[in-house]
Amino acid sequence: MKHYSAQRKESALLKMMPPSNIPITKLSIDMGIGESTLYNWRKQAINKGHLVPGDGKNAEQWSSANKFSVVLETASLNQAELAEYCRNKGIYAEQIAAWRSACMDANANVKEHEKAFTIEAKKDKKQINQLEKELRRKDKALAETAALLVLRKKANAIWGEIEDE
């Protein structure tokens, strides 16, 4: 197993991140580092909370977690700092604004969803009760029919078949 310097690792991670966003397969060839090593480094960086979309994806193809990370990172930035951040990451301020809006709206309709869910649950419970009631009625009818058949067989065994006149 090769041991790479921290500087080489940092260089590879920077090339994986926007704006370069170089796919790991290409980066592996360019830097002479194994793909599995690069995937491990990227995974470690993500676990530490760094934004590393990788694999050449443009910003709109990033995961929700990466987009949310950008929203959190840029929440306290002024316009100049935001512009610098966007240049470094290879994204647009409008994208961040849209992602921020999506994050803010994510829980906007929770009350409506809860209300609709409650109404649906009540309707389902009513239907279940109705079906269970019908099932109990049919079970009773089936049991009664089975009892009548058994009694008929016993009666026929005792008195014989009754012939129609």
Long-range contacts (C-beta under 8 A, 24 or more apart in sequence): 2-34, 2-37, 4-33, 4-37, 8-33, 9-41, 12-38, 12-41, 13-41, 13-42, 13-45, 13-50, 13-52, 16-42, 16-52, 16-54, 17-50, 17-51, 17-52, 17-53, 17-54, 17-89, 18-51, 18-53, 18-59, 18-88, 18-89, 18-90, 18-91, 19-87, 19-88, 19-89, 19-90, 20-90, 21-53, 21-54, 21-56, 21-57, 21-58, 21-90, 22-56, 23-54, 23-55, 23-56, 24-54, 24-55, 26-56, 51-89, 59-89, 59-90, 59-91, 59-92, 59-95, 60-95, 67-99, 67-102, 67-103, 68-99, 68-103, 70-96, 70-99, 71-96, 71-99, 71-100, 71-103, 74-100, 75-100
